Amino acid sequence: MHLGSKDAAVYVAGHRGLVGSAVVRKLEAEGFTNLLVRTRAELDLRDQAAVETFFDEHRPAYVILAAAKVGGILANDTFPADFLGDNLAIQTNVLRAAHRCGVRRLVFLASSCMYPKHAPQPIREEHLLTGPLEPTNEGYAVAKIAGVKLCRAFRKQYGDDFVSLAPTNLYGPNDSFDPETSHVLPALLRKFHEARREDGPDAPVTLWGSGTPRREFLFSEDLADACLFVLRQPEARLFEVAPDGMLNVGTGQDLTIRALAEMIRGIVGSESPLVWDRSKPDGAPRKLLDVSRMRALGWRAKTPLPDGLRRLYAWYLARQEPAGAGA
């Protein structure tokens, strides 16, 4: 059942993260007044009993499941058990509770990394489980695949209106800029910013891999817009376009990591030469999503990559300590 009145109870799981915070801002901007949010300290989604109690007490009508343990190549490759186990627990607990409480529609945020490493390009929803995964983030990918399959299983067995969105690489406010755990785009932005600030605008910047892999990037606010768009779709139309209940969400355009680095370098105002450390992994050679299903429903991403990068850099700068602050 698609989204109804503005006072409907909408639970956004993971509201402090990159995606969840964008979803909350979007819902608030649209006038929704009954948003349910909890921090990890208030509700540990890995705790089945706590999740069931929360759903019993608050009875959300709609759920956007954006909570997940996330990270870049290094974090995924270093902590595979955590990425697999934590995400399996979060997904399973929330989906079971949503089913038991009769949630009208649940939108599960999957990931493009769950597709095979060498999937045909652009990647269609039907390519899921047609080949080996990228080894460096296999734990996270397997968990997301399980989440998609569990959504389908609840729909098949019980008729639950559970939908999975598979977004491409995301960026935006509230992203992680931690050099040990961040994804490629915020990591690049921070590297160029710090090199310019600490070593001068022409200080060399060393980057992982060869720079040749191609990636697609979606602004988090566009994904939030897609989530609300999907919540509003009539069930018959939604599952006519996506019989398996899964929709890719992206821009339909990609670029090389080298081109991305050069774009970010220009936005930061750096003249740093690029040094590529080819001993570090590249990840999948290309990841471009086929977004024809979302376009058939009438949705397209709105934010050009340079515009989104400028907005993200402004957000990042606003949160840096003033010069001389701190110990």
Buried (B, 14 or more C-beta within 10 A) or exposed (E): EBBEEEEBBBBBBBBBBBBBBBBBBBBEEEEBEBBBBBEEEEBBBBBBEBBBEBBEEEEBBBBBBBBBBBBBBBBBBEBBEBBBBBBBBBBBBBBBBBBEBEBBBBBBBBBBBBBBBEBEBBBBBEBBEEEEBBBBBBBBBBBBBBBBBBBBBBBEEEEBBBBBBBBBBBBBBBBBBEEEBBBBBBBBBBBBBBBBBEEEBEBEBEBBBBBEBBBBBBBBBBBBBBBBBBBEBEEEEBBEBBEBBBBBBBBBBBBBBBBBBBBBBEBBEBEBEBEBEEEBBBBBEBBBBBBBBBEEBEBEBEBEBEEBBEBBBEEBEEEEEEEEEEE
